[in-house]
Amino acid sequence: MATGAGAGAGLTRPLVMGVLNVTPDSFFDGGQHDTTDAAVAHGLAMVAAGADVVDVGGESSRPGAEPVPLDEELARVVPVVRALAGQVRLSVDTVKPEVAAAALAAGATLVNDISGSRTLWEVARDHGAGWVCMHMQGTPRTMQADPRYGDVAAEVGAFLLDGARAARSAGVAEVWVDPGIGFGKTVAHNLSLLRHLPELVEAAIEAGCAGVLVGTSRKRFLGNLAPGPDGEPGGLEDRAEGSLATAVAAMVAGAGMVRVHDVAPAVHAARLYGPAA
């Protein structure tokens, strides 16, 4: 498996995690890959484009999203993981321990935990898998209602490092931390987190983490930062350039992995960046 740059532990270039939403309602590509066949085809396309990891999710975490019943999420995720297993490293994006365990049993090796919960890292540990600790204020349904922090970089960093140290102490060998751009954050909060990424990277490596994972792809704050000619925020289709720019900025800041919808340009950027890093 390729390894990522700027994040220590033998990493040679940033990894690219492709987003595979097996959902009807995800904010960018909801409904495009919500059958097993369509999801598997898209996953294979991301593999062909050079994705190092494919992150399979069966429950939308867009602002305002409602939880999905357990049986439904399992039915969305497990067949896709099983079909793609052996083609690429697979991650499961979930908050449910039952879904994480089933996906790991089907061939995933990384739990992308947007809840940052002890329960999920215990599942990862018990299966000998990696764990991503992500920060979110609130839940997807409430997180963008009125997010507030005294010092967003310090508070998010403390949460992530506490979780990472606990998981490492309990026997999780591979821990990634993710500041959760857009998950209970304003535009100003997101920009502050991006500015302070080098400090988070340094602290994460000192804590024994595999590295920092950053996901900015197609998120709303990019549209707010780059309004159209009419002054209105840029829509989903107008955020490709901002997505790539912030992914590259994260790489330069030392992130070991970026999570993206548009795999090919991110892989190209990571390969260009790697030899020069």
N, C-alpha and C positions, 0 to 999 in steps of 0.2 A: 504494500500500500504506500502511496506517496505520502510524504510528510511535509509539514508547513514551515514557513520561514518566520524568523523574528520571534519565535516563541520558545526557544530553548529545546532541550531534550532531543537533540539530533535532528531538528526540523530543518528542511532544506528549501521549502517554498510553502506559501500559504495553500491550504487545502480549500477545495470548492465543494460545498454541500448544496446539492440541487433540491429544490422544494417540490415534493410530489403530493399534492392535495387530492385525496380521494373523497371529495366533498362536493355538495351542490352549492355551497354558500361561502366559500373562502373569498377574501376581499378582491383578489386579482384574477384567479383562474377557476373560481368555483363553478362547477358544472361541466368543465372541459374534460376532466379525467375522473368522473364519478362512477364509472363502471370498472370492473377488474381489467377487462381487455384494454380499455383506453388508458388506464393508469399504468399497466405494464408496458404498453407501447411507448408512453411518454417517458417512463423510467429508462427503458432501453435507449431512447433517443438521447437522454441526458448522459448515459454511459458512453454512447458514441461521441458525444461532445466533450468528454473528458472529465465528467464529474468524479470526484474522489469518494463521495458519500452521497447516497440518495436518502432523503428524509421523508418517510411516509407518514402522513397524518390523516386521520379519519374524523376529526372534529375541528371545525373552524375556531380560530382564536382571534378573529377580527373584532374590532370594537363593537360591543352590543350583542355578540354571539351568545346563543343559548347552548347549554350542555346537550350532548347527544347521548341517548341511552346506550348502556354498555353493549348489549347484543348487536346494536346497529354499528357501533364503532368497530367491534371485533369483525363483523362481516365485511366491512369496508377495507380494513387494514390487513388482516392475516392472509387472505388469498394473494394479495399483491406482494407482500413480503415473501411468501413461499415461492411465488413465480420468479421473483428477481434474485432470490438467494443464490449466491455463487457467481453472479454477474458483476457485482459491485458491493462495496461495504454499504450496509443498510442501517439506518437509524429509524427509530419510531418516535413520532412527535405526539405525546399524550400526557394526560394528567392522571390516568387510571392505572393502578398497579396491575389489574387483570389484563389490560390491553398490552402493557409493557411486557409482562411475562409471556403472553401468547405470541407476541411478535418476536421476542428473543428466542422462543422455542422454535419458531418458524424460520429463523435464520438471520434476524437482525443482531447487531453487536454493539449498538449504542442507543441509550435512552435519552431523548431530547425532552427534558422535563421543564416545561414552562412554569410549573408551580414551585420548583426548587424544594421539593418536599423530601423528608427523610424516607417516606414510604417508597418512593421511586428509586432512590439510591440503594436502598436495601434490596430491591428487586434486581437492579443492575449487579450489585455485588454477588448475590446468590447465583446469578447466571454467568459470572465471570465477564461481564460486559462493562463498557464505558458509560459514563453519566455526564450529561450537560446540565449544569445548574444555571437556570436563567432567572433574572429578576423581573417581577411584575408587581405593580401596586394594584391591589384589588383583584378582580376577576375579569375575563374578557367582557362580560356583560356590563361591568361598572368602571373599568379601569380609566376610561377617558372622560369621566364625568367632571372631575375637578382635581387632577393630580397635583400634589403639593409635597415639597421637600424643603428642609433647611439648607442642606448642601447635598445635591443629588449625587455627585460623584463619590463623596465620602460615604453616604448612606448605602448606595447601591454596592460600592466596593466592599463595605463591611459585611453586608448580607451575603454576597457571593463568596467571600473568603471564609466566613464562618461555616457556610455550607460545604465548601470544598474541603476545609480542614477536617470537619466531622466525617465526611464521606471517606476521605483518605485514611483517617485514623481507624475507621471501621472496616477497611480492607478493599475499598474501590481503587483499583490500580490506575485507571484512566479517568481523570476528571477534567472537564472543560467548564469554563465560566462564560456567561453571556450576559451583558448588561441590559438586555431586553429593550432595545431601541423601539419606541412606539408603544410599549406595554405599560400604560399608566405614566406617560411622560408628555409634556408639552414640547413644542418645537425647541424652546430654549433648553429644556432638560436634555433633549436628544443631542443638541449641539455641544452642551457641556460634557456629556458622556464621551462623545467622539473626541473632543479636545483633550480629555484626560485619559484616553486609552493607553498611552505609553506607561503611565503610572500603574494602571490596572494590570497590564501585561507583566510588568516587573514584579508586582506583588503576587500575581498568580503563579509565576514561575518559582518564586521563592517559597510559595506554599506547596510546591510539588505538583502543580497542575500540568496537564498536557498543553494547555494554552488557552487563549481567549477566542471565543466564537462571536462574530458580529453579523447581525442580520438587519440590513436597511432596505432590502429590495422592494421597490415599488411602493414604499410606505407613504402615508399621507403627508408627513412633514416635508418630503421632497417636493411635493406639489405646492405646498405653501411657500417654500423657498424660491421656487421658480414659476411664478404666475405667468399665465398666457398674455397675449396682447390686450385682452379685455380686462386684465387685472385680476381675473379669477384664478384660484389655485389650479395648477396643472393637474389634469386627470391621470388615470392609471396608465394610459398609453403615452403620456408625456413624461414619464418618470424614468425611462430607461437610462438616459445619460446621467441623471443624478444618482441612480442606483449604482452604476459602474463607478462613478467618481467617488462615492462614499465607500464602496468596497475597496477601491485602490487606496484611499486614505487610511482605511483600517489596516490594510496590509502594511503600508509604510509605518504605521504606528506600532506594528508588531503583532497584529492579530494572526493567529495560526490557522484560522478557518473563517471563511465568509459563507453565509447562507443566502442563496440567490434563486430567483426564478429563471433568469437568463444565463444559462450555464456557459455557453460557448465564449462570450466576451470575457466573462470572469476568469475562465480557465486560461484564455490567451493572456490576460493581464497578469495572472499569477505566474505563468511560465516566463513572461518577460521580466517580471520583478525578481523571481527566484535567483537567477544567475547573478544579478547585480547586488543582491542583498548581502 
